[in-house]
Amino acid sequence: MMLAVAALMVACGGDDTKKKAAEAAAAKAKQAVDVKVAVATTSEIEVLETYTAELKAYKEINVTPMAQAHIKDILVDVGDKVKEDQLIATLDDSNLKQLEIQLATTQDAYDRLKPVYEAGGVAEQQFVQTENSLNTLKEQVDYLRKNTVIKSPISGVVTARNFEKGDLFASMPLFHIMQVDKLKVKVYVSERYFPSVKLGQVVKVSTDIYPGEIFEGKVSRINPAIVASTRTFEVEVTIPNGDGRLAPGMSANATFVVATRNSVVVPAVAVQKQVGSAERFVYVIKDGKADYRFVKDGLRKDENIEILDGVKEGESVAITGLARLLDGKSVNVVK
C-alpha cells in the first residue's frame, strides 16, 4: 500500500514538472524581444560592369634614324626621363661635314653665277644645273642633320636601348620611349551599353598591385563601330599617372557605370539567408510584431543592399536580435 502511494506521488510530481516547463516555454515565447530597426529608404543604385584590361603607355615610339652610320655618342639610358626635342644620341657626322663643304662650294658658285646668268652671260642650262645641284645638296644636308643629331620625339621615359657607343647603327630601333605620366586601357564593352558610355565619363580602375585602391580614369575615345563577331565596341580610358605608381603592362580592372536606378535599400545586416536554400528574408517590424518576409535582393551599395521586392519604402526592418525572432514574435523596439 505504501509503495502504491509513493508511486502515485512521483507520477504527480512528474506531471507538475512538465506543466511548469510548458508554462515557462509559453511565457518565454510571449516575452518580447528587444530589437533595433532601420527604416527602408530609396537610394540611387549604380549598375556596374567591370572589364579586365592591361595598362598601356599613353604614347610609345621607336626612335629609328634613317641614316646608317656609327654611333658617336649615347646620352640617355633605360629608365631615364626625357623631354620632347631633347638630344639623346649623335651619329658619326663625317659624311655630313663633307656634304656641308660641298654645299658651301656649290652655294658660292651659284651666288657668282646668278648675276651673270641674269645679265645673259651664261646659258640657261648651265645655270639650271647649278641650281638643281644646290637644291639637292641642301636636301641631303638637311636629311643628315636630322638623322645625325637624334632628338626625342615625345616626352617620356626610355624603356629600351639597343646599341652602344661606337656600334654601326642598322635597322633596329636605337631607343624605345614611352609616355607614362598618363596611361590608357582599351576594353571591349557589350553593345547593349553603347548608348550609356560617353566621352569624359569617369571609370574606376583597380589593380592587384594596389588592392582596395581606386584610380580614376576617363573615357577618352569610343570606337563608333560594333565588332560583329563579339557584339562589342572598343573604349579607350585614360588614367593620370603623374606619381608614376602605375606602369605599362600591369593588369587592371576597369569599372563602368552603365545605368542608374532608384530602389529601396535596407542595411545589409537585415537580410538573412534561409537555411538550406538560396532564399533571402527580413523581419519587418509592425505593430510590435515581427513579420517574416521573403525578399528579392539586388546590388550592394556601401553598407546597404538593394531590395527589388518584398519591402516598401518607409517600412522598418529589424537589424539586431535576428536570431531570436520568429514570424509573429512580439518585439520591443529600442534605440
C-alpha positions as CSV (number, residue, x, y, z in Angstrom):
1,M,0.0,0.0,0.0
2,M,2.8,2.4,0.9
3,L,4.6,1.6,-2.3
4,A,1.5,2.5,-4.4
5,V,1.1,5.8,-2.6
6,A,4.7,6.6,-3.2
7,A,4.4,5.8,-6.9
8,L,1.4,8.0,-7.2
9,M,3.2,10.9,-5.6
10,V,6.1,10.5,-8.0
11,A,3.8,10.5,-11.0
12,C,2.0,13.6,-9.9
13,G,5.4,15.3,-9.3
14,G,6.5,14.5,-12.8
15,D,3.3,15.9,-14.3
16,D,3.8,19.1,-12.3
17,T,7.4,19.4,-13.7
18,K,6.3,19.0,-17.3
19,K,3.5,21.5,-16.7
20,K,5.8,24.1,-15.3
21,A,8.3,23.6,-18.2
22,A,5.5,24.0,-20.7
23,E,4.3,27.2,-18.9
24,A,7.9,28.5,-18.9
25,A,8.3,27.9,-22.6
26,A,5.0,29.6,-23.3
27,A,6.0,32.6,-21.2
28,K,9.3,32.8,-23.0
29,A,7.6,32.7,-26.3
30,K,5.3,35.5,-25.3
31,Q,8.2,37.6,-24.0
32,A,9.0,40.5,-26.3
33,V,12.4,40.5,-28.0
34,D,14.4,43.7,-27.9
35,V,15.4,44.8,-31.4
36,K,16.8,47.8,-33.2
37,V,15.3,48.7,-36.5
38,A,16.2,50.7,-39.6
39,V,13.8,52.3,-42.0
40,A,13.8,51.3,-45.6
41,T,14.8,54.2,-47.8
42,T,15.1,54.9,-51.5
43,S,18.5,55.4,-53.0
44,E,20.2,55.7,-56.4
45,I,21.8,52.5,-57.3
46,E,24.6,52.4,-59.9
47,V,24.7,49.4,-62.2
48,L,28.3,48.5,-62.8
49,E,30.2,46.5,-65.4
50,T,33.8,45.5,-64.9
51,Y,36.3,44.6,-67.7
52,T,39.7,43.1,-67.4
53,A,42.4,45.0,-69.3
54,E,46.1,45.8,-69.5
55,L,47.6,49.2,-68.7
56,K,49.4,50.6,-71.7
57,A,51.6,53.7,-72.3
58,Y,49.7,56.7,-73.4
59,K,52.2,57.1,-76.3
60,E,55.2,55.0,-77.3
61,I,57.6,55.3,-80.1
62,N,60.7,53.6,-81.6
63,V,63.5,56.1,-82.3
64,T,65.0,54.9,-85.6
65,P,67.3,57.2,-87.6
66,M,67.0,56.9,-91.3
67,A,70.8,57.2,-91.9
68,Q,73.1,54.3,-91.4
69,A,76.3,55.4,-89.5
70,H,78.4,54.6,-86.5
71,I,77.0,55.9,-83.2
72,K,79.1,58.7,-81.9
73,D,77.5,59.2,-78.5
74,I,74.6,57.9,-76.5
75,L,73.3,60.4,-74.0
76,V,70.5,58.5,-72.2
77,D,69.9,55.1,-70.8
78,V,67.0,52.8,-69.9
79,G,64.9,54.4,-67.1
80,D,66.0,58.0,-68.0
81,K,63.2,60.6,-68.3
82,V,63.4,62.7,-71.5
83,K,61.7,65.8,-72.8
84,E,60.3,66.3,-76.3
85,D,63.2,67.5,-78.6
86,Q,65.8,66.6,-76.1
87,L,69.1,65.4,-77.6
88,I,69.5,61.7,-76.8
89,A,72.2,60.5,-79.3
90,T,74.6,61.6,-82.1
91,L,75.8,59.6,-85.1
92,D,79.1,59.9,-86.9
93,D,79.0,63.2,-88.8
94,S,81.9,62.8,-91.2
95,N,79.6,62.4,-94.2
96,L,77.6,65.4,-93.1
97,K,80.7,67.5,-92.9
98,Q,81.8,66.6,-96.4
99,L,78.4,67.4,-97.8
100,E,78.4,70.7,-95.9
101,I,81.7,71.6,-97.6
102,Q,80.2,70.7,-101.0
103,L,77.1,72.7,-100.2
104,A,79.2,75.8,-99.3
105,T,81.2,75.4,-102.5
106,T,78.1,75.0,-104.7
107,Q,76.3,77.9,-102.9
108,D,79.3,80.1,-103.7
109,A,79.3,79.0,-107.3
110,Y,75.6,79.7,-107.6
111,D,75.8,83.1,-106.0
112,R,78.5,84.1,-108.5
113,L,76.7,82.6,-111.5
114,K,73.3,84.1,-110.8
115,P,74.1,87.7,-111.7
116,V,76.0,86.6,-114.8
117,Y,73.0,84.5,-115.9
118,E,70.6,87.4,-115.3
119,A,72.9,89.6,-117.5
120,G,72.8,86.9,-120.3
121,G,76.4,85.9,-119.9
122,V,75.8,82.1,-119.4
123,A,73.4,79.6,-120.9
124,E,70.2,78.8,-119.0
125,Q,71.0,75.1,-119.0
126,Q,74.3,75.7,-117.1
127,F,72.5,77.9,-114.5
128,V,69.7,75.4,-114.0
129,Q,72.1,72.6,-113.5
130,T,73.9,74.6,-110.8
131,E,70.6,75.5,-109.1
132,N,69.5,71.8,-109.1
133,S,72.8,70.7,-107.7
134,L,72.4,73.3,-104.9
135,N,68.9,72.2,-104.0
136,T,69.9,68.5,-104.0
137,L,72.8,69.2,-101.6
138,K,70.5,71.3,-99.3
139,E,68.1,68.3,-99.1
140,Q,70.9,65.9,-98.4
141,V,72.5,68.1,-95.7
142,D,69.1,68.7,-94.1
143,Y,68.4,64.9,-94.1
144,L,71.8,64.1,-92.5
145,R,71.5,66.8,-89.9
146,K,68.1,65.4,-88.8
147,N,69.4,61.8,-88.7
148,T,72.8,62.6,-87.2
149,V,71.6,64.6,-84.2
150,I,68.9,62.3,-82.6
151,K,66.2,64.0,-80.5
152,S,63.3,62.5,-78.6
153,P,60.1,63.0,-80.5
154,I,58.0,62.8,-77.2
155,S,58.4,63.4,-73.5
156,G,58.6,60.2,-71.6
157,V,60.9,57.5,-70.2
158,V,63.4,55.4,-72.1
159,T,62.3,51.7,-71.9
160,A,64.9,50.2,-74.3
161,R,68.3,51.0,-75.7
162,N,69.6,48.6,-78.4
163,F,73.1,49.9,-79.2
164,E,76.3,51.0,-77.6
165,K,78.6,53.9,-78.4
166,G,80.7,53.0,-81.5
167,D,78.2,50.5,-82.9
168,L,77.2,50.7,-86.5
169,F,73.6,51.7,-86.4
170,A,71.4,49.3,-88.5
171,S,67.7,48.8,-88.9
172,M,66.8,48.0,-85.2
173,P,65.4,51.0,-83.3
174,L,68.0,52.9,-81.3
175,F,65.6,53.6,-78.4
176,H,62.1,52.8,-77.3
177,I,60.4,55.7,-75.4
178,M,57.1,55.6,-73.6
179,Q,54.9,58.4,-72.3
180,V,53.8,57.2,-68.8
181,D,52.7,60.4,-67.0
182,K,49.3,59.1,-68.1
183,L,48.3,55.6,-69.2
184,K,45.4,54.1,-71.0
185,V,43.4,50.9,-71.2
186,K,41.4,49.5,-74.0
187,V,38.4,47.4,-73.2
188,Y,35.6,45.9,-75.3
189,V,32.2,46.8,-73.9
190,S,29.0,44.9,-74.8
191,E,26.9,46.6,-77.5
192,R,23.9,46.9,-75.2
193,Y,25.8,49.6,-73.3
194,F,26.7,51.6,-76.4
195,P,24.2,54.4,-75.5
196,S,25.4,54.6,-71.9
197,V,29.2,55.1,-72.4
198,K,30.1,58.8,-73.0
199,L,33.3,60.7,-73.7
200,G,34.6,62.1,-70.4
201,Q,32.8,59.5,-68.3
202,V,34.6,58.6,-65.1
203,V,35.8,55.0,-65.0
204,K,37.2,53.4,-61.8
205,V,40.4,51.4,-62.4
206,S,41.8,49.0,-59.9
207,T,44.9,46.7,-59.9
208,D,46.1,43.7,-58.0
209,I,49.3,45.6,-57.1
210,Y,47.3,48.1,-55.0
211,P,44.4,46.1,-53.5
212,G,41.5,48.2,-52.4
213,E,42.8,51.4,-54.1
214,I,40.9,53.0,-56.9
215,F,42.4,55.1,-59.7
216,E,40.0,57.3,-61.6
217,G,40.2,57.5,-65.4
218,K,38.1,59.0,-68.1
219,V,36.7,57.7,-71.4
220,S,38.9,59.4,-74.0
221,R,37.9,57.5,-77.2
222,I,34.9,55.5,-78.3
223,N,35.0,53.4,-81.4
224,P,31.7,54.1,-83.3
225,A,31.7,50.7,-84.9
226,I,30.5,47.4,-83.3
227,V,32.7,44.3,-83.7
228,A,30.2,41.9,-85.4
229,S,31.9,38.7,-84.1
230,T,31.8,39.7,-80.4
231,R,29.0,42.3,-80.4
232,T,31.3,44.7,-78.6
233,F,32.8,48.1,-79.2
234,E,36.2,49.4,-78.2
235,V,36.5,52.0,-75.5
236,E,39.8,53.8,-74.5
237,V,40.2,55.1,-71.0
238,T,43.0,57.5,-69.9
239,I,44.3,57.3,-66.4
240,P,46.5,60.1,-64.8
241,N,49.9,58.7,-63.6
242,G,51.9,61.7,-62.5
243,D,53.3,60.0,-59.5
244,G,54.4,57.0,-61.6
245,R,52.8,54.4,-59.3
246,L,51.3,52.6,-62.3
247,A,53.3,51.0,-65.1
248,P,52.5,49.8,-68.6
249,G,51.9,46.0,-68.6
250,M,50.1,45.9,-65.3
251,S,46.8,44.0,-65.3
252,A,43.8,46.1,-64.3
253,N,40.0,46.1,-63.9
254,A,38.0,49.0,-65.4
255,T,34.6,49.5,-63.9
256,F,31.9,51.5,-65.8
257,V,28.6,52.8,-64.5
258,V,26.3,51.7,-67.3
259,A,22.9,52.6,-65.7
260,T,21.4,54.1,-62.6
261,R,18.0,53.4,-60.9
262,N,16.2,54.4,-57.8
263,S,15.5,51.4,-55.5
264,V,14.5,50.6,-51.9
265,V,17.5,49.8,-49.7
266,V,17.9,48.4,-46.2
267,P,21.1,47.7,-44.2
268,A,22.7,44.5,-45.5
269,V,22.7,43.1,-42.0
270,A,18.9,43.0,-42.0
271,V,18.8,40.5,-44.9
272,Q,19.2,36.9,-43.8
273,K,19.7,33.7,-45.8
274,Q,17.2,30.9,-45.2
275,V,19.0,27.7,-44.1
276,G,19.0,25.1,-46.9
277,S,18.0,27.4,-49.7
278,A,19.0,30.5,-51.6
279,E,16.0,32.4,-50.4
280,R,16.6,35.7,-48.5
281,F,14.3,37.2,-45.9
282,V,13.9,40.1,-43.5
283,Y,11.8,40.7,-40.4
284,V,9.6,43.7,-41.0
285,I,8.6,45.2,-37.6
286,K,5.0,46.5,-37.5
287,D,2.6,47.0,-34.6
288,G,5.0,45.4,-32.1
289,K,5.3,42.2,-34.1
290,A,7.9,40.6,-36.4
291,D,6.7,39.9,-39.9
292,Y,8.8,37.2,-41.7
293,R,9.1,38.2,-45.3
294,F,10.9,36.8,-48.3
295,V,12.7,39.4,-50.3
296,K,14.4,39.7,-53.7
297,D,17.7,41.4,-53.2
298,G,19.8,43.3,-55.7
299,L,23.1,45.2,-55.7
300,R,25.1,46.2,-52.7
301,K,25.7,49.9,-52.0
302,D,28.2,50.6,-49.2
303,E,26.6,49.1,-46.1
304,N,23.1,48.8,-47.7
305,I,21.6,46.3,-50.1
306,E,19.0,46.9,-52.8
307,I,15.6,45.3,-52.3
308,L,13.8,44.6,-55.6
309,D,10.7,43.1,-54.0
310,G,9.4,42.4,-50.5
311,V,9.9,45.7,-48.6
312,K,8.4,49.1,-49.3
313,E,10.0,52.5,-48.6
314,G,9.2,53.6,-45.1
315,E,8.8,50.1,-43.6
316,S,11.0,49.2,-40.6
317,V,13.2,46.1,-40.6
318,A,15.0,44.5,-37.7
319,I,18.8,44.8,-37.6
320,T,19.5,43.3,-34.2
321,G,18.1,40.3,-32.2
322,L,17.5,38.4,-35.5
323,A,18.5,35.0,-34.1
324,R,15.7,35.2,-31.5
325,L,12.9,36.3,-33.9
326,L,10.2,34.3,-35.4
327,D,7.2,35.2,-37.6
328,G,4.7,36.9,-35.4
329,K,7.1,37.3,-32.4
330,S,6.4,40.2,-30.1
331,V,9.2,42.8,-30.2
332,N,10.3,45.8,-28.2
333,V,11.9,48.4,-30.4
334,V,14.9,50.0,-28.7
335,K,17.2,52.8,-29.8
